[in-house]
Every structure is written in C-alpha cells, then in structure tokens.
Amino acid sequence: RIASLVNELLEFARPREPKLQAEDIQAVIEGMLLLVSSEAKKKDIEIVGKYEENLPTVSIDSEQMKQVFLNILLNAIEATDEGGCVFVEILTLCENKERKSLLIEIRDTGRGIPEENLEHVFTPFFSTKDTGIGLGLSISHQIVEEHGGRITVSSRVGEGTSFFIRLPLSEEEREAKPMANKDP
C-alpha cells in the first residue's frame, strides 16, 4: 500500500502533457463501463448510458481520460447502495457559434456528499473514506484541466452526486484553458 501511495504521489507531482488524439468519447466511456460492470453487478447496481446521436470526436489523451472516468465511476458505485443506479450522459453544448464543448455527466443515486465537503473533493489528500488517500479526484481534476476542460460536482445528501466534465471541441478553446467558470 505504501508503494502504491508513493507511486501515486510521484504521478501527481510529475504530471505529463496529454498526448492528444481524436477519439470517440462514447467508445472510451463504454470501455470503462465494461471495466466496472462486475463491481456494479456485485451490488446489483444498474448502469444506464444515454448518448447524444452523432457525437463529434474530441482531442484527448484517452489513457488519461480513462483514468478520470474510471475513478469517478468506481466512486459512484462505491457510494451507491444495492439496487441503485449510475447514469452516464454525453452531449454537445453550444455556448455560442464558436464555442462548443462536450459534456459528460456521471450521476449516481448514492448517499451524496455533505455540503461542507463539496468544496474539498478536488483537494489533494482530502478523503472521507476509511481506506482512501484522497488523490483520485485531485488527479482527475488536474487531468481535465490539462485537457483545457473543467470538472465540477453537484450533490445532495441522500439523493446522489453528479460529476460534470466539460471538454472543449476546438484547439483554440483548449489553448485558452481552463474553460470559463460557467456551471454545467
């Protein structure tokens, strides 16, 4: 466990530039859903995907973004009681004629995050889990920002949590990172 922690600390301290390639975000997400499906089945959790038709490709480092999606999906499954649901939705947002982004929402029907903890979820070493080290969401935040995107969270205790990941569709938007501070 200590070796794992040290490796994660080194990765966090030494982030690498994303190697961007045009990717089908739906295929990337579905690969991660397949990977977590056995964990979901153990708890009788249904995973529901809803995707806009004809989604554009997005320039991402698929390995880095897989890490982001996997972390959030595993957290959602862990937070959700037996018989609950995890929803994944992807759609294109148009803020104006030039500014377009992809929005990925991962929402669960879990216990939710208390309001006093919401502002700390992306802080390194902040964790409410007994076995958590508090790096997963901070690393995810860093990866999304390196992609010129933005990640936000919304939650209500007893109702569940939603993570919103916005990724820019154009190179100009990516270079103007991070994205404007607009709510999803």
NORFEN-V167588 format. One record per run of one state. SS is the DSSP state (@ for helix, = for strand, . for the rest). FROM is the first residue (numbers start at 0). TO is the last residue. If there is no record, write none. Layout:
BEGIN
SS&FROM&TO, SS&FROM&TO
END
This chain:
BEGIN
.&0&0, @&1&12, .&13&19, =&20&22, .&23&23, @&24&41, .&42&44, =&45&50, .&51&56, =&57&59, .&60&60, @&61&78, .&79&83, =&84&93, .&94&98, =&99&107, .&108&113, @&114&117, .&118&134, @&135&145, .&146&148, =&149&155, .&156&158, =&159&167, .&168&169, @&170&174, .&175&183
END
